[in-house]
Amino acid sequence: MLSTMRRWRDWLPGLQRRLALPQTSLQLCLLGMLGGLIAALLIIIFRLAIVAFQQLFLTKSDDFSSADPEIVWLLPLGGALLIGLLALVTGYRHYRMGIPFVIHRIKTRYGIMPFRNTMNQFFGGIIALVSGFSVGREGPSVHLGAYGASSVGRYLQLPYNSVRILAGCGIAAGISASFNTPLAAVIFVMEVVLREYRIHVFIPIMLASVVGALATQLVFGHDRELASLNIVAISIWHFPYLIVCGIVFGAVAFLFNQNLMRLIRLVKNWPLMVRLALAGIVTAAVGYLIPHAMGAETGAIFNAVNHPTDVQLLLVIFVGKLVLTIFALGLGVPGGVIGPVFGMGIVLGTLLAIVPAIFIGDSSTAGTYAVLGMAGLMAATLHAPLAALLAVIELASNQQIILPAMVVIITAYVTTVQFFNNKSIFMMQLDFMQLPYKLAPADDILQKVGVLALLSKEYVLLHNPQEDAVRQQLAQLQLPVQLLLKRDDGDTPQFVAASYDVSLSLSGDSAIRYQDITGLPHQSTMAEVFALLEDERDGLVYIYQDDPYEPVGIIRWDQVRSLLTKQNNLL
């Protein structure tokens, strides 16, 4: 046992230094897979809990039309009460949840998620989905995935740049485990969450997504949610009409985003319990009349398959789901937006398929248009066109959908951006919350390099020296070796850098300059060094590992400057 612990202590520092560099490594790939597995297990438990509770009163999972009417209206009211009680226990904050909050933490906290938020997402998400609220399971899944995978990095005390990558691995595994779409999950992370494409990030995230999909398939099988839709090839004469459909999806995305944000702004100062109570009442009332509109997306798929020509029913479901989703998410019910968007897109696409059905005399293309509706609405609402394309390819398991999907996605995205000036719903929520999600070019580069990658041992440390000793040591030093002084005069030791000051020597004063220096933990990145030295653009910081008063190395300003100069001449 002792020998094992000793080998572990000897091996870990090397791993930490290796992962401080922004490069592909076998170690990071293996850790990404481990993080993906942990994330997948959390999502599997999450999904199994939802299925287990729904089986108590539903004959088909997520199909609330199969429940007794007396139960349907009680579920949202009881769910709102339980979510409110959970909020009191966990210190719930209305908007600090879901994918927008994860994007914020990825950019500003290296993907490290607060524990209480995670617990709220786990239990609150289960309650919301069991109660029939029109929210998606991917919101809690992304949060849980980021927490589970980043916990690996925190446990090993890895550099924060690699913890951020592990958080991305967990998010990919979480989405993959939610929808069984490993490739779309990878692209979603790169396109929406991380907002960058780099090989050393892409590889471990892809591996984590594979692990998430495999774990899900072992538990839930290989079936995809869209497997019941009959997807057929459509002839080229459909394409002009597909452009019209894309315009409709872009307009609906704008309508959805704007009204959701309008409600969020309206109720921002309302007490939490009042918001949740209103969400429960609206869902109970609409759900009692239109139970088909409750839940995430599965119910919408079921009705699109079984009633492809029932215009009245489909229209009622679409309007009902639009209203329920806006009120649930706008009033603070924990859950995601992607699932309901899938549901609304499928129903709307099925509705639009009625026009070509009139000309060809049958509804054989309804399944195809349903899938296209899902892709178009996702692309326009989330501003994730590539993720939408890959999601529809994977979920449909039919390559014949690629060309029409590209037409619809492009048209929907251009329409919502060009003509409606619509932003991503995630970015709109982040702007409202005033949570930063953009990095300055310098910070974006420096966050990718851990301090251990550039750690310098070129220094001499003196404890409580006299000035004569300082002068003597300075006379012996040769640059770039630095002189550090540790002074124990107060309650806590103070560190000072000593160097010659030519300007002072010319005035006849002491030629020694003393600069207070700050310590940073070994997990820090060069971005934290830059933040401390940016104003003076000079000096250094010391790095510590276990004891904050025992330096293990230093980082100088010239190292920061050199790194930025190599990358696009940012200085």
C-alpha positions in Angstrom: 0.0 0.0 0.0 2.8 2.4 1.0 4.7 1.6 -2.2 1.6 2.3 -4.3 1.1 5.6 -2.6 4.7 6.5 -3.1 4.5 5.6 -6.9 1.4 7.7 -7.1 3.1 10.7 -5.5 6.0 10.3 -7.9 3.8 9.9 -11.0 1.3 12.7 -10.4 3.6 15.8 -10.7 4.8 14.6 -14.1 1.1 14.2 -15.2 0.3 17.7 -14.0 3.3 19.2 -15.9 2.3 17.2 -19.0 -1.3 18.4 -19.0 -0.3 22.0 -18.5 0.7 22.1 -22.2 -2.0 22.6 -24.8 -1.2 19.4 -26.8 -2.7 16.0 -27.5 -1.6 13.4 -25.0 -2.6 9.8 -24.2 -3.0 10.8 -20.5 -5.6 13.4 -21.3 -7.4 11.0 -23.6 -7.6 8.4 -20.9 -8.8 11.0 -18.3 -11.3 12.3 -20.8 -12.7 8.7 -21.2 -12.8 8.4 -17.4 -14.6 11.7 -17.0 -17.0 10.7 -19.8 -17.8 7.4 -18.0 -18.5 9.3 -14.7 -20.7 11.8 -16.6 -22.5 9.0 -18.4 -23.2 7.1 -15.1 -24.7 10.2 -13.6 -27.0 10.8 -16.7 -28.0 7.1 -16.7 -29.1 7.3 -13.1 -30.9 10.6 -13.9 -32.8 9.0 -16.8 -33.6 5.8 -14.9 -35.1 7.8 -12.1 -37.3 9.7 -14.5 -38.5 6.5 -16.2 -39.1 4.7 -12.9 -41.3 7.5 -11.5 -43.2 8.0 -14.8 -44.0 4.3 -14.9 -46.2 4.8 -11.8 -48.8 6.8 -13.7 -47.9 6.6 -17.5 -48.3 3.7 -19.8 -45.7 5.1 -22.2 -42.7 7.2 -21.0 -43.2 10.9 -21.5 -46.6 10.5 -23.0 -48.9 12.3 -20.6 -51.9 11.8 -22.7 -51.9 8.2 -21.4 -52.3 9.3 -17.8 -55.7 9.8 -16.0 -56.9 13.4 -16.4 -57.2 13.8 -12.6 -53.5 13.1 -12.3 -52.4 15.2 -15.2 -53.3 18.5 -13.6 -52.1 17.5 -10.1 -48.6 16.6 -11.3 -47.3 20.1 -12.3 -48.8 21.6 -9.1 -47.1 19.0 -6.9 -43.9 19.3 -9.0 -43.8 23.1 -8.5 -44.2 22.7 -4.8 -41.4 20.1 -4.6 -39.0 22.2 -6.7 -39.8 25.1 -4.4 -39.0 23.1 -1.3 -35.8 21.9 -3.0 -34.9 25.5 -3.7 -35.1 26.4 0.0 -32.8 23.5 0.9 -30.2 24.0 -1.8 -30.1 27.8 -2.0 -31.5 27.7 -5.5 -30.9 30.7 -7.8 -33.4 31.1 -10.6 -31.1 31.6 -13.5 -27.9 30.0 -12.4 -28.6 26.7 -14.1 -28.8 24.9 -17.5 -26.6 25.2 -20.5 -26.1 29.1 -20.3 -24.6 28.8 -16.8 -22.4 26.0 -17.9 -21.1 28.1 -20.8 -20.3 30.9 -18.3 -18.4 28.5 -16.0 -16.5 27.0 -18.9 -15.2 30.5 -19.9 -14.6 32.0 -16.4 -14.1 29.1 -14.0 -12.6 26.4 -16.3 -15.9 24.3 -16.1 -15.8 23.8 -12.4 -19.5 23.5 -11.3 -20.8 24.4 -7.8 -22.0 21.4 -5.9 -25.3 22.9 -4.8 -26.2 23.9 -8.3 -25.5 20.4 -9.5 -27.7 18.8 -6.8 -30.5 21.2 -7.8 -30.2 20.3 -11.4 -30.2 16.6 -10.6 -33.2 16.4 -8.3 -35.0 19.5 -9.7 -34.6 18.1 -13.3 -36.1 14.7 -12.2 -39.1 16.4 -10.5 -39.7 18.7 -13.5 -39.6 15.9 -16.1 -41.7 13.5 -14.0 -44.2 16.3 -13.4 -44.8 16.9 -17.1 -43.2 20.3 -17.4 -42.1 21.1 -21.0 -38.4 21.1 -20.5 -35.6 19.0 -21.8 -33.3 16.5 -19.9 -30.2 17.8 -21.7 -30.0 20.9 -19.5 -29.4 18.9 -16.3 -27.4 16.4 -18.2 -24.9 19.0 -19.4 -24.6 20.4 -15.9 -24.1 16.9 -14.4 -21.6 15.9 -17.1 -19.5 19.0 -16.5 -19.5 18.5 -12.8 -18.7 14.7 -13.0 -15.8 15.0 -15.4 -14.3 18.2 -13.9 -14.3 16.4 -10.5 -11.6 14.1 -11.9 -9.4 17.1 -12.7 -10.0 18.6 -9.3 -9.3 15.4 -7.4 -6.0 15.0 -9.3 -5.3 18.8 -8.9 -4.6 19.0 -12.6 -3.9 22.4 -14.2 -7.1 24.3 -14.9 -6.6 24.3 -18.6 -6.9 20.5 -18.6 -9.8 20.7 -16.1 -11.6 22.8 -18.7 -11.1 20.2 -21.3 -12.4 17.5 -19.0 -15.5 19.5 -18.3 -16.0 19.6 -22.1 -15.6 15.9 -22.1 -18.3 15.5 -19.5 -20.7 17.8 -21.4 -20.2 15.7 -24.6 -20.7 12.5 -22.7 -23.8 13.9 -21.1 -25.5 14.9 -24.3 -24.4 11.7 -26.0 -25.9 9.7 -23.1 -29.1 11.8 -23.3 -29.9 11.5 -27.0 -27.5 8.7 -28.2 -25.9 11.1 -30.6 -22.1 11.0 -30.0 -21.0 13.0 -33.1 -23.6 15.7 -32.6 -22.6 15.9 -29.0 -19.0 16.6 -29.9 -19.9 19.3 -32.4 -22.4 20.9 -29.9 -19.6 21.2 -27.3 -17.2 22.7 -29.9 -19.8 24.9 -31.6 -21.9 26.1 -28.7 -20.1 25.6 -25.4 -16.4 25.9 -26.0 -16.8 27.9 -29.2 -13.5 26.7 -30.7 -12.0 23.9 -32.7 -8.6 22.6 -31.6 -7.3 19.1 -32.1 -5.9 18.6 -28.6 -9.4 19.4 -27.3 -11.3 17.6 -30.0 -9.8 14.2 -29.5 -10.5 13.6 -25.7 -14.0 15.1 -26.1 -14.7 12.7 -29.0 -13.5 9.8 -26.9 -15.7 10.9 -24.0 -18.7 11.1 -26.2 -18.1 7.6 -27.5 -17.9 6.3 -23.9 -21.2 8.2 -23.1 -22.9 6.6 -26.1 -21.7 3.1 -25.3 -22.7 3.3 -21.7 -26.2 4.5 -22.7 -26.6 1.8 -25.2 -25.7 -0.9 -22.7 -28.6 0.3 -20.5 -31.2 1.7 -22.9 -30.4 -0.2 -26.1 -29.5 1.1 -29.5 -32.9 2.5 -30.4 -33.1 6.2 -31.2 -36.0 8.4 -30.5 -36.7 9.2 -34.1 -36.6 5.5 -35.2 -40.4 5.4 -35.3 -40.6 8.2 -38.0 -40.7 7.0 -41.5 -38.0 8.9 -43.3 -38.1 8.7 -47.1 -36.2 10.3 -49.9 -37.8 13.4 -51.3 -37.5 14.5 -54.9 -35.9 17.8 -56.0 -39.2 19.5 -56.6 -39.6 19.7 -52.8 -36.6 21.9 -52.4 -38.3 25.3 -53.2 -40.9 24.5 -50.6 -38.1 23.5 -48.2 -36.8 27.1 -48.5 -40.3 28.3 -47.5 -40.3 25.9 -44.5 -36.8 27.2 -43.4 -38.2 30.7 -43.4 -41.1 29.5 -41.2 -38.7 27.8 -38.8 -36.5 30.9 -38.6 -39.5 33.1 -37.8 -40.8 30.7 -35.2 -37.3 30.6 -33.6 -37.4 34.3 -33.3 -40.9 34.3 -31.8 -39.9 31.6 -29.3 -36.6 33.3 -28.2 -38.2 36.8 -27.9 -41.2 35.7 -25.9 -39.1 33.5 -23.6 -36.8 36.5 -22.8 -39.7 38.8 -22.5 -41.2 36.6 -19.8 -37.8 36.2 -18.0 -37.5 40.0 -17.9 -41.0 40.5 -16.7 -40.7 38.1 -13.7 -37.1 38.8 -12.7 -38.1 40.5 -9.4 -40.9 38.1 -8.5 -40.4 35.7 -5.6 -39.2 32.3 -6.6 -42.2 30.5 -5.1 -44.6 32.8 -7.0 -42.8 32.0 -10.3 -42.9 28.3 -9.7 -46.5 28.4 -8.6 -47.5 30.2 -11.8 -45.5 27.7 -13.9 -47.4 24.9 -12.2 -50.8 26.5 -12.7 -50.2 27.2 -16.4 -48.8 23.7 -17.0 -51.7 22.1 -15.1 -54.4 24.2 -17.0 -52.9 23.7 -20.5 -51.9 20.1 -19.8 -55.4 19.2 -18.6 -56.7 20.4 -22.0 -53.7 19.3 -24.1 -51.8 16.5 -22.3 -50.1 15.7 -25.6 -48.1 19.0 -25.2 -46.6 18.0 -21.8 -43.2 16.5 -21.2 -40.0 16.8 -23.4 -40.0 15.6 -27.0 -41.1 12.0 -26.9 -44.8 12.7 -26.7 -44.6 15.0 -29.7 -42.8 12.3 -31.7 -45.5 9.8 -30.8 -48.3 12.1 -32.0 -46.5 13.1 -35.2 -46.1 9.4 -36.1 -49.7 8.4 -35.3 -51.6 11.6 -36.5 -49.6 13.0 -39.4 -52.7 14.4 -41.2 -54.7 15.6 -38.2 -54.1 19.4 -38.7 -56.2 20.5 -35.8 -54.5 18.2 -33.3 -51.0 19.0 -34.5 -51.7 22.7 -34.4 -53.1 22.5 -30.9 -50.1 20.5 -29.7 -47.7 22.9 -31.3 -49.3 26.0 -29.7 -49.7 24.2 -26.4 -46.0 23.1 -26.4 -44.8 26.6 -27.3 -46.8 28.1 -24.4 -45.8 25.4 -21.9 -42.1 25.7 -22.8 -42.0 29.5 -22.6 -43.7 29.5 -19.2 -41.7 26.6 -17.7 -38.3 27.9 -18.7 -39.2 31.5 -18.3 -40.4 31.0 -14.8 -37.4 29.0 -13.6 -38.3 25.3 -13.8 -35.0 23.4 -14.0 -34.5 21.8 -17.4 -33.2 22.3 -20.9 -34.4 24.0 -24.0 -33.2 21.5 -26.7 -35.8 18.7 -25.9 -38.8 21.0 -26.2 -37.3 22.6 -29.4 -37.0 19.1 -30.8 -40.7 18.5 -30.0 -41.9 21.8 -31.4 -39.8 21.3 -34.6 -41.2 17.8 -35.1 -44.8 18.8 -34.8 -44.3 22.0 -36.9 -42.5 20.0 -39.6 -45.3 17.4 -39.7 -47.8 20.3 -40.1 -45.9 21.7 -43.0 -45.7 18.3 -44.7 -49.5 18.5 -45.3 -48.9 20.9 -48.2 -46.9 18.4 -50.4 -49.1 15.6 -49.2 -52.0 17.3 -50.9 -50.1 17.2 -54.2 -48.8 13.7 -54.0 -51.9 12.2 -52.5 -50.5 10.6 -49.4 -48.6 11.5 -46.2 -45.5 9.4 -46.8 -43.2 12.4 -46.5 -44.5 13.5 -43.0 -41.7 11.7 -41.2 -39.1 13.4 -43.3 -40.5 16.9 -42.8 -40.8 16.2 -39.1 -37.1 15.5 -38.8 -36.3 18.6 -41.0 -38.5 20.7 -38.7 -36.5 19.5 -35.7 -33.2 20.4 -37.4 -34.3 23.8 -38.7 -35.8 25.0 -35.4 -32.7 23.8 -33.4 -30.3 25.6 -35.8 -32.3 28.9 -35.6 -33.0 28.8 -31.9 -29.6 27.7 -30.6 -27.4 29.1 -33.5 -25.9 25.7 -33.9 -26.4 24.7 -37.5 -23.6 22.1 -37.7 -24.8 20.4 -34.5 -28.3 20.4 -35.8 -27.3 18.8 -39.0 -25.3 16.0 -37.3 -28.1 15.5 -34.7 -30.7 14.9 -37.5 -28.3 12.5 -39.4 -27.7 10.5 -36.3 -31.2 10.4 -34.9 -32.7 9.7 -38.3 -30.1 7.1 -39.3 -30.7 7.9 -42.9 -28.3 9.6 -45.2 -31.0 10.7 -47.6 -31.9 13.4 -45.1 -28.6 15.3 -45.5 -29.3 17.5 -48.5 -32.8 18.6 -47.6 -31.6 19.1 -44.0 -28.8 21.4 -45.2 -31.3 23.5 -47.3 -33.7 23.9 -44.3 -30.9 24.6 -41.8 -29.2 27.2 -43.9 -32.5 28.9 -44.7 -33.7 28.9 -41.1 -30.4 30.2 -39.8 -30.0 33.0 -42.3 -33.6 34.0 -41.9 -33.5 34.3 -38.1 -30.2 36.2 -38.2 -30.6 38.3 -41.3 -34.2 39.3 -41.2 -35.1 39.0 -37.4 -31.7 39.8 -35.9 -32.3 36.9 -33.6 -29.5 35.7 -31.2 -28.8 32.3 -29.7 -31.2 31.7 -26.8 -28.2 30.8 -24.7 -26.4 34.1 -25.4 -29.6 36.1 -24.7 -29.9 34.4 -21.3 -26.2 35.1 -20.5 -26.6 38.7 -21.5 -29.7 39.1 -19.3 -27.9 37.4 -16.3 -24.9 39.7 -17.0 -22.7 36.6 -16.8 -19.5 37.0 -18.9 -19.0 34.4 -21.6 -16.5 36.1 -23.9 -12.7 36.2 -23.4 -10.2 38.8 -24.5 -7.9 37.4 -27.1 -5.0 37.4 -24.6 -7.0 35.5 -22.0 -8.2 33.0 -24.5 -4.7 32.1 -25.4 -3.3 32.2 -21.9 -6.1 30.0 -20.4 -4.9 27.1 -22.5 -1.4 27.0 -20.9 -0.9 26.0 -17.3 1.9 27.7 -15.2 3.6 24.3 -14.7 4.4 24.3 -18.5 6.6 27.4 -18.1 7.6 27.1 -14.5 11.1 28.5 -13.9 13.5 27.3 -11.2 15.9 30.2 -11.9 15.7 32.0 -8.5 17.4 32.2 -5.2 15.3 32.4 -2.0 16.6 34.2 1.1 14.8 34.1 4.5 14.7 37.4 6.4 18.0 38.7 5.0 19.8 41.8 6.0 20.4 44.4 3.3 24.1 43.6 3.1 23.2 40.0 2.3 20.8 41.1 -0.4 23.4 43.3 -2.0 25.9 40.5 -1.9 23.5 38.0 -3.4 22.5 40.4 -6.2 26.1 41.0 -7.1 26.5 37.3 -7.7 23.4 36.7 -9.7 23.2 36.6 -13.4 20.0 37.2 -15.3 17.5 35.7 -15.7 18.0 34.3 -12.2 15.8 36.2 -9.7 16.3 37.0 -6.1 13.3 36.3 -3.8 13.1 37.4 -0.1 10.8 35.7 2.4 10.0 38.0 5.4 8.3 36.6 8.5 7.7 40.0 10.2 3.9 39.7 10.4 1.3 37.0 11.0 1.8 35.6 7.5 5.1 35.5 5.5 5.5 38.1 2.8 7.4 37.5 -0.5 9.5 40.3 -2.2 11.5 40.3 -5.3 14.8 42.3 -5.1 16.6 43.7 -8.1 18.8 46.6 -9.1 17.0 49.8 -10.1 19.2 51.9 -12.4 17.0 54.9 -12.2 17.3 55.1 -8.4 21.0 54.6 -8.5 21.5 57.7 -10.7 19.7 59.8 -8.1 22.0 58.7 -5.4 19.4 56.6 -3.5 19.5 52.9 -2.9 19.9 51.0 -6.1 17.9 48.1 -4.9 14.2 47.9 -5.8 11.8 45.7 -3.7 8.6 44.5 -5.3 5.9 42.6 -3.4 5.0 39.4 -5.3 1.9 37.2 -5.1 1.6 33.5 -5.1 -0.6 31.4 -7.4 -1.5 27.7 -6.9 0.1 25.2 -9.3 -3.3 24.6 -11.1 -3.4 28.2 -12.4 -3.0 29.1 -16.0 -0.9 31.9 -17.6 -4.2 33.9 -17.7 -4.0 34.4 -13.9 -0.4 35.4 -14.2 -1.3 38.0 -16.8 -4.1 39.4 -14.7 -1.6 40.1 -11.8 1.2 41.5 -13.9 -0.8 43.3 -16.7 -0.8 46.8 -15.1 2.9 47.0 -14.5 3.9 44.7 -17.4 6.8 43.8 -15.2 7.7 41.6 -12.3 7.0 38.0 -11.5 4.7 35.7 -9.4 5.7 32.6 -7.4 3.9 29.3 -7.8 3.2 27.0 -4.9 1.8 23.5 -4.6 0.6 22.4 -1.2 1.9 25.1 1.1 1.1 28.6 -0.1 4.3 29.9 1.6 6.6 27.4 0.0 7.4 28.3 -3.7 8.1 25.6 -6.2 9.0 28.0 -9.0 8.3 31.4 -10.5 6.7 32.9 -13.7 8.2 36.1 -15.1 6.5 38.8 -17.1 8.8 38.2 -20.0 7.5 34.6 -20.2 4.0 35.9 -20.5 5.1 38.4 -23.1 6.9 35.8 -25.1 3.9 33.5 -25.1 1.6 36.2 -26.4 4.1 37.4 -29.0 4.3 33.9 -30.4 0.5 33.8 -30.7 -0.7 36.4 -33.2 1.5 39.2 -31.8 -1.0 40.1 -29.1 1.5 42.3 -27.4 
